[in-house]
Amino acid sequence: MRDEMARAKTRLELKIPNIDQPVRPYYIEYRLIDLDVREVVAEFGTLFSSTRTRNRFMDVAARVGSYKTG
């Protein structure tokens, strides 16, 4: 993610419909959620089931224009 952020700061250009030139974002946000869920079901010392699930979710937001116009 650090490499991607460095690349985005120096080289990323977005093509917006109805605008002739590509624009560069003034703000880029990355959000990564890494979930590791474990579930153990037991009764009176007897293990009935044990599961592990892992999921990753990523969200990226980019803003163009300027800080002043938000």
KASUL-V686507 format. One record per residue. N is the residue number from 1. RES is the residue in three letters. PHI is phi in degrees with one decimal (* if undefined). OMEGA is omega in whole degrees, -180 to 180 (none if undefined). D_LAST is the distance of its C-alpha to the last C-alpha in Angstrom with 2 decimals. Layout:
n=(N;N)
res=(RES;RES)
phi=(PHI;PHI)
omega=(OMEGA;OMEGA)
d_last=(D_LAST;D_LAST)
//
This chain:
n=(1;2;3;4;5;6;7;8;9;10;11;12;13;14;15;16;17;18;19;20;21;22;23;24;25;26;27;28;29;30;31;32;33;34;35;36;37;38;39;40;41;42;43;44;45;46;47;48;49;50;51;52;53;54;55;56;57;58;59;60;61;62;63;64;65;66;67;68;69;70)
res=(MET;ARG;ASP;GLU;MET;ALA;ARG;ALA;LYS;THR;ARG;LEU;GLU;LEU;LYS;ILE;PRO;ASN;ILE;ASP;GLN;PRO;VAL;ARG;PRO;TYR;TYR;ILE;GLU;TYR;ARG;LEU;ILE;ASP;LEU;ASP;VAL;ARG;GLU;VAL;VAL;ALA;GLU;PHE;GLY;THR;LEU;PHE;SER;SER;THR;ARG;THR;ARG;ASN;ARG;PHE;MET;ASP;VAL;ALA;ALA;ARG;VAL;GLY;SER;TYR;LYS;THR;GLY)
phi=(*;-64.4;-63.2;-65.4;-64.3;-63.7;-64.4;-63.3;-64.8;-99.3;-125.9;-70.4;-133.0;-107.4;-98.5;-101.3;-57.0;68.7;-122.4;-67.0;-102.5;-65.0;-115.5;-103.6;-72.6;-95.8;-144.2;-133.4;-126.6;-116.1;-130.7;-123.4;-115.8;-117.3;-106.6;-125.4;-109.8;-122.9;-128.8;-124.1;-118.6;-143.5;-146.4;52.6;83.6;-102.9;-80.4;-92.5;-159.2;-146.1;-130.0;-135.3;-129.8;-127.9;-134.3;-128.2;-127.7;-129.9;-132.8;-124.3;-128.6;-130.8;-117.9;-116.0;112.3;-148.6;-60.4;-65.9;-90.7;66.7)
omega=(177;178;180;178;178;178;-179;-180;-174;-170;-174;173;-178;177;-178;177;178;174;-174;-175;173;-180;178;179;175;-178;176;-179;174;176;-179;177;-180;-177;175;-174;177;179;179;179;-180;177;-180;176;179;179;178;179;177;-179;176;179;178;179;174;179;179;178;180;176;177;178;176;-177;177;177;-176;-178;174;none)
d_last=(24.89;24.91;26.17;23.51;20.71;22.56;22.95;19.32;18.37;21.03;21.63;19.11;18.18;16.92;18.63;16.68;19.14;19.86;18.35;21.18;19.88;18.39;14.92;14.22;11.50;9.81;9.89;12.94;14.41;18.06;19.88;23.64;26.06;29.74;32.17;35.88;37.81;41.54;43.80;47.43;49.82;53.21;55.95;58.91;58.29;58.09;54.97;54.06;50.91;48.36;45.17;42.21;38.97;36.12;32.77;29.59;26.23;23.21;19.64;17.13;13.38;11.62;8.12;8.49;7.30;6.19;5.00;5.49;3.82;0.00)
//
